[in-house]
Amino acid sequence: MPATRQVSAADLDKSDPLAPKREAFHIPDGVIYLDGNSLGCLPKAAVARMNEVVANEWGESLIRGWNDHAWIDMPARLGNRIAKLIGAAPGTVVAADSTSVNLAKALTAALEMRENPNVILSDTGNFPADLYMAQGLIRGLGRGHKLRLVAPEEVEAAIDETVAVLMLTEVDYRTGRRHNMARLTEKAHEAGAVALWDLAHSAGALPVDVGGAGADFAIGCTYKYLNAGPGAPAFIYVRPNHLGHVEPFLSGWMGHEAPFDFDPRYRPAPGPERMTVGTPPILGLSALDAALDVWEGVDMGEVRAKSMALGDLFIQEVEERCGGYGLKLGSPRDAEARGSQVSFHAENGYPIMQALIGEGVIGDFRAPDLMRFGFAPLYLRYQDVVDAVAILECILRTELWREPRFQVRAKVT
């Protein structure tokens, strides 16, 4: 271990208040999982919950499950559970659809609130799916809107009276760089713009306060730090003072005030349910419900403190052990300025990551040259970080990554 570290990883693990939470997750033997920022680990309770829903609720109740097991209320009920994790008031969040679909709903609603300015302002570090959705909506709406992209550090200076919507992801998916939500939202409002935030890499990773920041809309996924499973339902937040008048572009059946009136005229529901579209995916929502149980009683301040400490330890270990192999830090060094992930630039980043995965250390790669490592504080140990970097050092020293099997590009990187 580096001589500069005063406390051993083992001692840090012993004093970690979140350490007992690790037992709530299934973590395969021999795996150090540093990819919770892409897909969270399986909560053990989700297995039993899914078995119950499939075998008993669906299997025995059939269509009666919508009433007998309150399936129909799950989007709102789980929305309220998510609200606690993102600083939102009850009755302002609903769990529904996908992140991209929710972005489409929020962005079109935001544009309806601004008649004259025509600029959607975002940054070059935003997740491409968000930018793709904005580009498609601009074409589809045909109202002359423009998507303006600036460097992340230039966003604040770029907010002016031409901006209709500020559309940002709080934590950069590549580098972990974190925007100041409160300051940028305030600046947007001063310019008369609407603030829309993507919390995909924030929810469950750090304290979020959409209510205190004054965000108008927020969206996010639940399969990363919230551990709800691959393709799990996403969520959407609407600021309370907008709920009574926001007009969803995708006016779906479940967004109707009374879906089972079968009224041919659309009447939006009074709460965030108006932002829902299709039939609730009960299996996915059930897994999310079980995943959210793990968060009961969790102090997000402790989550954030451990997240920053894990990231700092990882950076220190990599730079001390692997500094001679051309790796360059791609994330902010200041823990306050990043989310719960750390990225390093590496010329041969893809095969190096594949070699790491082959040795049981799972991270991921983001083009063109970033090796990305996520730190999920509920189940990651400090010793895991130290052991992971020791394996990385061995791979670099022996050049194991040069083996042909690690050069083959998979569809998912």
Secondary structure, 3 states (H helix, E strand, C coil): CCCCCCCCHHHHHHCCCCHHHHHHEECCCCCEECCCCCCCCEEHHHHHHHHHHHHHHHHHHHHHHHHHCCHHHHHHHHHHHHHHHHCCCCCCEEECCCHHHHHHHHHHHHHHCCCCCCEEEEECCCCHHHHHHHHHHHHHHCCCCEEEEECHHHHHHHCCCCEEEEEEECECCCCCEECCHHHHHHHHHHCCCEEEEECCCCCCCCCCCHHHHCCCEEEECCCCCCCCCCCCCCEEEECHHHCCCCCCCCCCHHHECCHHHCCCCCCECCCHHHHCCCCCCHHHHHHHHHHHHCCCCCCHHHHHHHHHHHHHHHHHHHHHHHHHHCCEECCCCCHHHECCEEEEECCCHHHHHHHHHHCCEECEEECCCEEEEECCCCCCCHHHHHHHHHHHHHHHHHCHHHCHHHCCCCCCC
